[in-house]
Amino acid sequence: MVSKRALIATLVISMLFASTIPTTTAYKGYQLSRGPVDDFTLTNQDNEQMNLTDFRGDVIVVAFIFTKCPDVCPIITQLLRSVDDGLNEDYQEHVSIISISVDPDYDTPEVLKEYTELHGAEWPHLTGDIEDMEEIWSSFGLVVQKNVIDAHIGEINGHQSEDATVVFVNKSGVAIELMNTPTAWSTTKFAAHEAEWELNYSVHAQYGTMLSGIDGIDVPEDYSWYWKLMTFNKSSEMWEESMVGVDSVEHPQSKNIAWVSSQANESLLNVPDMDNSSVSVVFPDNTTAHQQITQSNGWHLTSSAFDGASINFSAPDSQYGHYLESVGEENPADDNYSWWWELHEFNDTAMAWEASTVGMDSILNPPYLAWAPNSTDDSTIPIPGSFIEDDQEVCDGHGWEMGSGAGKHCMCDDGYEWPEDTMLSCVEVDVEEEYYVGHSTTTLILDTKRKPVIAWTGDSWSPEEFIDDIESLVEDEGLVETESKGIPGFTAIVSIAAISIAAIRIGRKQISNNE
């Protein structure tokens, strides 16, 4: 059970605006502005020690994978094979590729050896002790979501009891179970509600949520500054600019976030209270604001679950707290309020749902909630975790479901794959296993000083465009003599276009969901 946003998926507005800063070359990937990563010593698939300094003087491609990932990681490996094969030989000698595991407990050198031989990957695949790996991930700005990895490699199908969920039953009686998937955007919304901040933002179909204003302070039309998303690194005890978008920074790994004007002094950020979620703000004039979220309630869980499943909903605030107004196209107002959405709490003792006697704001730290039309018989609402465990037809009995809503798909057993027309079925195959997209990660391109310069998220990128970025960086580093290209980059164009989308205004004390 994993958020479809797992392991880093969309673009952060700070990245977009950073890409508009003049550089020698405008790259096609997401341009970064970061310091060099720390050197490290890890073990490759041949049980040999390797240092990052072994690649001194090269442009370095760094991919993060784990071998039990059945979808996105093998795809990235195959994409990098195409990159490795497609590089012009004049550039090839100046480029190194490495893959770093995010599951060192399983990915031993022996396992990595099998993986590289299976996929024909001839570059180093590195692993090490968990303590060392955590420092390396942090140095790269990577948030490793252990729950995502566990969901991929878990031996037991079905519900993870420690995960909070929301069961939703529509007017037709169809029920789905939605995971609690809070993100930095959820945290921002919740803090804004508590602090009575007004938020302006836009939602791009591809790049997700982009914040343009906080409490009336909006990004100017000339883009002379922008709102920069930062996360607090517990290991280094320092604030760092996020490498991914606000929709992809997941709680609780990054439960303390900050929005800082790019022209403000980020050193004004204080060390947060690590026991509570929080949002800090540094405005352009260097004034600050801070809001903690000390308790989770039913509104938080409901919002996170519906947002995570990309289900449109409206939950306005009132003098009595938030109430569920509409879900998708189903709105009681359309039926003259002849029915309403009723909130249910799960009774662990009776193992049954009960209609709640209080509003969702009054239910603190709920493990499970359910929403259904008020005419729904409580006994017909499936209990948490029953959707998979009790249904032997799920994935044709040869896999298990991951995700929810539009992102739900089967994780097929060995020897089975998706048919062409659906991702919710598993059929037997006699040919070599094919790999399909399920979740996302990040592949970085570092310059010769070990600075991450370009990021490509997910696995839908083109090897040809990736190669263009590598060769452009090789040229910018002066490793190959060539004429300057001077062509405006895709990222710069998108950043301007995206931020020009009309902001969606959220009034004080009312955070509305976006269609």
C-alpha positions in Angstrom: 0.0 0.0 0.0 1.9 2.9 -1.2 1.3 6.5 -2.2 1.5 6.9 -5.9 3.8 9.7 -5.2 6.3 7.2 -3.6 10.0 7.7 -3.9 9.9 11.2 -5.5 7.7 12.0 -8.5 7.0 15.6 -9.5 8.8 19.0 -9.9 9.3 21.5 -7.2 8.6 25.1 -7.9 11.9 26.1 -6.5 13.6 23.9 -9.1 11.6 25.5 -11.8 12.6 29.0 -10.9 16.2 28.0 -10.3 16.2 26.9 -13.9 15.6 30.4 -15.0 18.9 31.6 -13.6 21.2 32.2 -16.6 23.6 29.4 -17.3 25.9 28.5 -20.1 23.4 25.9 -21.3 19.7 25.4 -20.7 19.3 21.7 -20.1 16.3 19.6 -20.9 16.1 18.1 -17.4 15.5 19.9 -14.2 18.4 22.2 -13.5 19.7 22.3 -9.9 21.8 24.7 -7.9 23.5 22.7 -5.2 26.9 22.2 -3.6 29.0 19.1 -4.2 28.0 15.9 -2.6 30.3 14.3 -0.1 32.8 11.6 -1.1 32.0 8.1 0.0 33.4 4.5 -0.1 31.0 1.8 -1.1 31.2 -1.8 -2.4 30.3 -2.7 -6.0 28.8 -5.9 -7.4 32.3 -7.4 -7.7 32.9 -6.9 -4.0 35.4 -4.1 -4.7 35.7 -0.9 -2.8 34.9 2.3 -4.8 35.1 6.0 -4.0 33.3 8.8 -5.7 36.7 10.4 -6.2 37.5 7.4 -8.5 35.5 9.2 -11.1 37.3 12.5 -10.6 37.2 14.6 -13.7 34.2 12.9 -15.2 30.6 13.9 -15.6 28.8 11.4 -13.4 25.3 9.9 -13.8 23.9 8.6 -10.5 20.8 6.4 -10.4 19.1 5.2 -7.2 17.6 1.7 -7.5 16.8 -1.4 -5.5 16.8 -4.9 -7.1 13.5 -6.1 -5.7 11.7 -3.2 -7.4 9.7 -4.9 -10.2 8.7 -1.8 -12.1 10.5 1.5 -12.3 14.0 0.4 -11.3 14.6 -2.1 -14.1 13.1 0.4 -16.6 15.7 3.1 -15.4 18.4 0.5 -15.7 17.4 -0.3 -19.3 17.1 3.5 -20.1 20.7 3.9 -18.8 21.8 1.1 -21.0 20.5 3.0 -23.9 22.3 6.1 -22.7 25.5 4.2 -22.3 25.2 2.7 -25.8 24.1 6.0 -27.4 26.8 8.4 -26.1 29.1 9.7 -28.8 32.5 8.1 -28.3 34.1 11.5 -28.1 32.0 12.1 -25.0 31.9 8.6 -23.6 35.4 8.7 -22.1 34.4 11.7 -20.0 31.2 10.1 -18.5 30.7 7.6 -15.8 27.5 5.9 -14.7 26.9 4.5 -11.2 23.8 3.0 -9.5 23.4 3.2 -5.7 21.0 0.9 -3.8 18.3 2.3 -1.5 17.8 -1.2 0.0 21.2 -2.2 1.3 19.7 -4.8 3.7 18.8 -6.9 0.7 21.1 -5.6 -2.0 24.4 -7.3 -1.2 27.2 -7.4 -3.7 26.1 -10.9 -4.7 22.5 -9.8 -5.4 23.7 -6.7 -7.3 26.0 -9.0 -9.4 22.9 -11.1 -10.4 20.9 -8.0 -11.2 23.6 -6.4 -13.4 24.1 -9.7 -15.3 20.4 -10.0 -15.8 20.0 -6.5 -17.2 23.3 -6.3 -19.0 24.3 -3.3 -17.0 28.1 -3.0 -17.1 28.6 0.0 -14.8 29.1 -0.1 -11.0 26.2 -0.9 -8.7 27.0 0.1 -5.2 25.9 -0.9 -1.7 27.2 -0.6 1.9 26.2 -0.6 5.5 22.9 1.1 6.3 24.6 3.8 8.4 26.9 4.8 5.6 24.1 4.6 3.0 21.9 7.0 5.0 24.7 9.6 5.1 25.1 9.2 1.3 21.4 9.5 0.6 21.3 12.6 2.7 24.3 14.1 0.9 22.4 13.7 -2.4 19.2 15.1 -0.8 17.4 11.8 -1.3 14.5 10.8 0.9 14.4 7.0 1.0 10.9 5.9 1.8 11.3 2.6 3.6 7.5 2.0 3.4 7.8 2.0 -0.4 10.5 -0.5 -0.5 8.8 -2.7 2.1 5.6 -2.6 0.0 7.5 -3.8 -3.1 9.3 -6.6 -1.4 6.8 -7.7 1.3 6.0 -11.4 1.3 2.5 -10.8 2.7 -0.1 -9.4 0.4 -2.8 -7.1 1.6 -3.3 -4.4 4.2 -0.5 -3.1 6.4 -2.2 -2.6 9.8 0.1 0.2 10.9 -1.1 2.4 8.0 -4.1 4.7 8.5 -6.7 4.4 5.7 -10.0 5.9 4.6 -12.7 3.6 3.2 -14.9 5.4 0.7 -18.3 4.1 -0.5 -19.9 5.9 -3.4 -23.7 6.3 -4.1 -23.6 3.0 -6.1 -22.2 1.1 -3.1 -18.8 0.6 -4.6 -16.1 0.8 -1.9 -12.4 1.5 -2.1 -9.7 1.8 0.6 -7.4 4.9 0.4 -4.1 5.1 2.1 -3.0 8.0 4.2 -0.5 9.8 2.0 0.4 13.2 3.6 2.9 15.3 1.7 4.6 18.6 2.1 1.6 20.1 0.4 -0.7 18.5 2.9 1.4 19.9 5.7 1.4 23.3 4.1 -2.4 23.3 3.8 -2.9 22.1 7.4 -0.5 24.7 8.8 -2.1 27.5 6.7 -5.5 26.5 8.2 -4.1 26.7 11.7 -2.2 29.9 11.2 -5.0 31.5 9.0 -2.6 32.1 6.2 -3.9 32.7 2.7 -2.3 30.5 0.0 -2.1 31.2 -3.7 -1.1 28.3 -5.9 -1.5 26.8 -9.3 -1.8 23.2 -10.3 0.0 22.0 -13.4 -1.2 18.8 -15.0 2.3 17.5 -15.3 4.4 19.2 -12.6 1.9 19.3 -9.8 1.3 22.1 -7.2 3.2 25.3 -7.4 3.0 27.8 -4.6 2.9 31.4 -5.7 1.7 33.3 -2.6 1.6 33.1 1.2 -0.6 35.5 3.2 -0.8 38.0 0.4 2.9 38.0 -0.5 2.9 36.8 -4.1 5.7 36.0 -6.6 6.1 39.2 -8.7 5.3 39.2 -12.4 9.0 39.7 -13.3 9.9 36.5 -11.3 12.6 38.5 -9.5 12.1 36.0 -6.6 10.1 32.8 -6.0 9.0 30.7 -3.1 11.7 28.1 -2.4 10.7 24.8 -0.7 13.1 23.6 2.0 13.2 20.5 4.2 15.0 19.9 7.5 17.6 17.1 7.3 17.6 15.4 10.6 21.0 13.7 10.0 22.9 16.9 9.2 20.6 19.1 11.3 20.4 21.6 8.5 17.8 23.1 6.2 18.2 22.0 2.5 16.4 23.0 -0.7 14.1 20.3 -1.8 15.1 18.4 -5.0 11.5 17.4 -5.7 8.1 19.0 -5.8 5.9 19.8 -2.9 3.6 16.9 -3.9 6.5 14.5 -3.7 8.0 15.3 -0.3 6.3 12.8 1.9 5.6 12.8 5.6 7.0 11.7 8.0 10.4 11.6 6.4 10.2 15.4 5.9 7.6 16.6 8.4 9.4 19.9 9.0 9.3 22.1 5.9 9.9 25.8 5.1 8.9 28.2 2.4 11.6 30.8 1.9 11.6 33.8 -0.5 14.6 33.2 -2.8 15.8 36.8 -2.0 15.4 36.3 1.8 18.0 35.1 4.3 17.4 31.4 4.8 19.7 31.4 7.8 16.7 32.9 9.7 15.2 29.4 9.8 15.5 27.9 13.3 15.9 24.2 14.2 12.3 22.9 14.4 10.7 20.8 17.1 11.3 17.3 15.8 8.3 15.9 17.7 5.8 17.8 15.6 5.1 18.6 12.0 5.7 22.3 11.2 5.8 24.9 8.4 8.2 27.9 8.6 8.1 30.9 6.3 10.7 33.6 5.6 9.1 36.4 3.7 11.0 38.7 1.2 11.5 41.4 3.9 13.1 38.7 6.2 10.1 38.6 8.5 9.3 35.1 9.6 6.3 33.0 10.5 6.0 29.5 12.0 3.2 27.1 12.6 3.3 23.7 14.3 0.8 20.9 13.7 0.6 19.1 17.1 -2.2 16.7 16.5 -3.6 14.9 13.5 -7.4 14.7 13.2 -10.0 13.2 10.8 -9.8 16.2 8.4 -6.1 15.7 8.0 -6.6 11.9 7.3 -9.5 12.5 4.9 -7.6 15.2 3.0 -4.4 13.2 2.7 -6.3 10.0 1.6 -8.3 11.7 -1.1 -5.4 13.9 -2.3 -3.2 10.8 -2.5 -5.7 9.0 -4.7 -6.2 12.1 -6.9 -9.9 12.1 -6.0 -11.5 15.6 -6.3 -13.3 16.5 -3.1 -14.5 19.5 -1.2 -14.4 19.8 2.5 -15.2 23.4 3.5 -14.7 24.8 7.0 -17.5 26.1 9.1 -18.2 27.2 12.6 -18.7 23.5 13.4 -15.5 22.3 11.7 -14.9 20.8 8.3 -17.6 18.8 6.6 -17.5 16.6 3.5 -19.4 18.5 0.8 -18.7 16.5 -2.4 -16.6 13.7 -3.7 -15.9 13.7 -7.5 -19.2 14.3 -9.2 -21.3 13.2 -6.3 -22.7 16.1 -4.3 -25.8 16.0 -2.0 -26.6 19.5 -3.2 -27.4 18.1 -6.6 -30.1 16.0 -5.0 -31.6 18.7 -2.8 -29.7 17.4 0.2 -31.9 14.3 0.3 -28.8 12.5 1.6 -25.4 13.4 3.0 -21.9 12.0 3.4 -21.8 10.2 6.8 -18.6 9.7 8.7 -17.8 6.3 10.3 -15.2 5.2 12.9 -13.9 1.7 13.1 -14.5 -0.2 16.4 -11.5 -2.4 16.9 -13.2 -4.4 19.6 -16.4 -5.2 17.6 -14.5 -5.2 14.3 -17.2 -3.1 12.8 -17.9 0.4 11.6 -20.0 2.8 13.6 -21.5 6.1 12.6 -19.4 8.9 14.2 -21.2 11.1 16.8 -18.7 13.9 16.2 -17.2 15.8 13.3 -14.0 14.8 11.6 -12.1 17.7 13.3 -12.9 16.2 16.7 -11.5 12.7 15.9 -7.8 12.8 17.0 -5.2 10.5 15.5 -7.7 8.2 13.8 -6.3 4.9 12.4 -9.3 4.3 10.2 -12.2 6.3 8.9 -15.0 5.6 6.4 -17.2 7.9 4.3 -20.5 6.7 2.9 -23.9 8.0 2.0 -26.1 8.2 5.1 -28.4 5.5 3.8 -25.5 2.9 3.8 -25.8 0.0 6.2 -22.8 0.1 8.5 -22.4 -3.7 8.2 -21.9 -3.5 4.4 -18.8 -1.2 4.6 -15.7 -3.4 4.2 -13.4 -3.5 7.2 -9.9 -2.1 6.7 -7.6 -4.5 4.9 -10.4 -6.7 3.6 -10.2 -5.5 0.1 -7.3 -7.7 -0.8 -7.1 -10.4 1.8 -10.6 -11.6 1.3 -10.7 -11.3 -2.5 -9.0 -14.2 -4.2 -9.8 -12.7 -7.6 -7.5 -9.7 -7.1 -4.9 -9.7 -9.8 -6.2 -13.0 -10.9 -4.8 -14.6 -7.8 -1.2 -14.0 -9.1 -0.3 -10.8 -7.5 -1.4 -8.0 -5.2 -2.7 -4.5 -5.6 -0.6 -1.4 -4.9 -1.8 2.2 -4.7 -5.3 3.5 -4.9 -7.6 5.5 -7.1 -6.3 6.0 -10.6 -2.8 4.9 -9.6 -3.9 1.4 -8.4 -2.2 -1.4 -10.2 -1.2 -5.1 -9.7 2.3 -6.1 -8.6 2.4 -9.4 -10.5 4.1 -12.6 -9.3 7.1 -14.0 -11.1 6.1 -15.4 -14.4 3.1 -13.1 -14.7 2.6 -9.7 -16.3 -0.1 -7.1 -17.1 -2.1 -7.7 -20.3 -2.2 -4.9 -22.8 -5.5 -3.4 -21.7 -5.3 -3.2 -17.9 -2.9 -2.9 -15.0 -5.3 -4.6 -12.6 -4.8 -8.1 -13.9 -1.9 -10.6 -14.1 -1.6 -13.2 -16.9 1.0 -15.9 -17.3 3.9 -15.4 -19.7 6.4 -17.7 -21.1 8.8 -15.1 -22.4 11.3 -13.0 -20.6 9.7 -10.8 -18.0 8.8 -7.3 -19.0 8.9 -4.4 -16.5 6.3 -1.8 -16.2 6.0 1.6 -14.6 4.7 1.7 -11.0 6.5 4.4 -9.0 9.2 6.9 -9.4 12.8 7.8 -8.4 15.4 10.3 -9.4 18.5 10.1 -11.6 21.1 12.8 -11.3 23.8 14.2 -13.5 26.8 15.6 -11.6 29.5 17.9 -13.0 33.2 17.3 -12.5 33.1 19.0 -9.1 30.5 16.4 -7.9 27.8 19.0 -7.9 24.3 17.7 -8.9 23.4 19.9 -12.0 20.5 18.1 -13.6 17.7 15.8 -12.3 15.5 13.5 -14.3 12.5 12.2 -12.3 10.6 9.0 -12.9 11.2 6.6 -15.8 9.4 8.2 -18.7 12.3 10.3 -19.9 13.9 9.9 -23.3 17.4 8.5 -23.5 18.1 10.9 -26.4 17.2 14.0 -24.4 19.2 12.6 -21.4 22.2 12.1 -23.7 21.8 15.7 -25.0 22.0 16.9 -21.4 25.1 14.8 -20.7 26.9 16.0 -23.8 25.9 19.6 -23.1 27.3 19.3 -19.6 30.5 17.7 -20.9 30.8 20.7 -23.3 30.1 23.2 -20.5 32.8 21.6 -18.4 35.3 22.1 -21.2 36.0 18.4 -21.6 35.1 18.5 -25.3 35.6 21.5 -27.6 32.5 22.5 -29.4 30.5 25.6 -30.3 28.1 26.9 -27.6 24.5 25.9 -28.3 22.8 28.8 -26.6 19.3 27.4 -27.0 16.7 28.2 -24.3 15.9 25.1 -22.3 12.7 23.2 -21.8 12.7 23.7 -18.1 13.0 27.5 -18.3 10.1 27.7 -20.7 7.9 25.5 -18.4 8.8 27.4 -15.3 7.5 30.7 -16.8 4.4 29.1 -18.3 3.5 27.1 -15.2 3.8 30.0 -12.8 1.6 32.1 -15.1 -1.3 29.8 -14.5 -4.0 31.7 -12.6 -3.5 31.1 -8.9 -6.1 29.3 -6.9 -6.9 31.4 -3.9 -7.6 29.8 -0.6 -9.4 32.1 1.8 -8.5 32.5 5.4 -9.8 29.6 7.5 -10.9 27.8 4.4 -8.8 25.4 2.4 -10.7 24.1 -0.6 -9.7 21.1 -2.8 -8.8 21.8 -6.4 -10.6 20.4 -9.3 
